Amino acid sequence: MKTADRKRTYFHQEEAERIIAEIRAAEKKTACEIRLHVENRCWRHPIKRAQVVFRKIGMQRTEGQTGLLIYLSMKSRKYAIIGDSGISEKVESTFFEEVRNLMQPYFDEEKFCEGVCQGIRFCGDHLAPLIPWQADDDNELSDDISVGE
């Protein structure tokens, strides 16, 4: 099955486009590289799985170690938000939990697109003053939704 076909099983095309637009808008505020990875099942703790995915999709290779991953397992109903050291060193220890708490009510209502978009927007707004976008910043990672098994 092609990646594009698999994406449609998680989000409608309009939803995927909205998520990608939110990523691009957030990345215009901050030098962080934000990705969403979605898969069916998570057989371990979601943070552990997110760490594996983070490395697998090359997020550790950003200049300044500013990758941020939102990991979402649809059937397992698990998710995690993690960031590389360049983010973790600048945010409060509660930052990732704040993002999670913001997204949870939407996920409880199965409004996954809205929850993800709110989380991305929150990250962009809160990381902008800490890791601001610069005119010479490159988009180091794809803004597309990463899809796993």
N, C-alpha and C positions, 0 to 999 in steps of 0.2 A: 504494500500500500504506500502510495506517495505521501510525503510529509504534508503537502497541502491538503490531501484528502483526510489525513488523520487529524489535522487541526480542526476541521469542521465538526468532528465528533465531539469536541470540547466546547467550542464557541462558534456561533454563527459568524458568517463573514463580516457582517456589520459590527459585531462585538469585537472580533479580532482586530478590525481596522480601528475601532475606538481605543482598544488597549494599546496598540502600536502608536497611535496619535498621542496618547497620554505619556508613553515612554519618551517620545520625541520632545514633547513639551517640557517634561521634567528635565531632560538632558540639555535643554536650552538654558536652564537655570543653574545647573550644577555640572561639575566636571565628572561626576559619577556616571558609571555605565550600568544601566538598569536592564535586567532581563527577567522574563517570566518563563518558567519551565513547567509544563503540565504533563502529567502521566496518569494512567489508570490506578495503579496499585503502589502502595508503599509498604514494604514488608519489614521495615525497621523504624526507628525513631525518625521523624521527619527532618530534624536538624542534621542527623547523620547522613540521611539520603541527600539532603540539599548540599551538604559538603562534597559528596561524591559527584553530584551533578555539576556543581560549581567548577570543579577541576576538569571534569569530562568535556564541558563546553568551553573551556579555556578562559574562564573569567579571571583567573589569577594572573593573567598576562597583561593587565591594564597598567598603563603608566600611572604611578602613584598608588597602585593597589586600591583602586576605587570602584571595584565591581560590587554590585548589589543584586542578589538573586531573590526573587519571590518564587518559591517552590510550591506547587499545588498538586495534590493527588486526589483526583475526583472521586473515584469509587471508595477509596479508603477514608475519605473525608479528613485528610491530614494536610497541613501546610506549615511552611516555615519561611522566615525572612532572615537572610544572612548577608553579611557584608565582609569584604576583604579588610585587611589591617588599616588601610588608609582611611576607611570610614570608621571602623571600630575605635580607632584612636581619637577620633574627633567628636563622637556622639556620646551622650549620656549612656550609662549602662542599661537604662530602661528603654532606649530608642526602639529596638527591634520588637520589644513587647508592646510598645505603644502602637506600632504599625499593625501588629497582629490583633490587638484589641479593637482597633478601628475597623478592620476587615471582618471580624467575627460575626457581628450582627447581620451583615449582608450574606455571608456564607450560611448562617443559620436559616435564612429565608431562601436559600438557593439562588441568590442574586450574585453569582460568581463574577460576572463581568464588572458589575458596579463595585463590588468589594475590592477587586484587583485595581480598578481605576482609582478608587479612593486611596488605596495604599500607595500607589505610584505617585499620585498627586501630593500626598503627605510627605513622602520621601523627598520629592523634588523641592517642595517648599522649605522643609527643615534642613536639607543638606546645602541649599543654595548659599546661605551665609557662611557655612563652615568650609565648603569645598566649592567655591563659585566657578561658574563657567567662564572660560577665557576665550577671546576672539580666535586664538590659534588652536583651540581644542579640536581634536579629531574624534569622530565617532569610531571608537576602537572595536566595538562589538555590534553585531547585528541587532536591530531593534525587533526583529521577528520573534514570534513566540516559539520557544524551543519545545519540542514534543518528544516524550519518551514512551516507553512501553507501558 
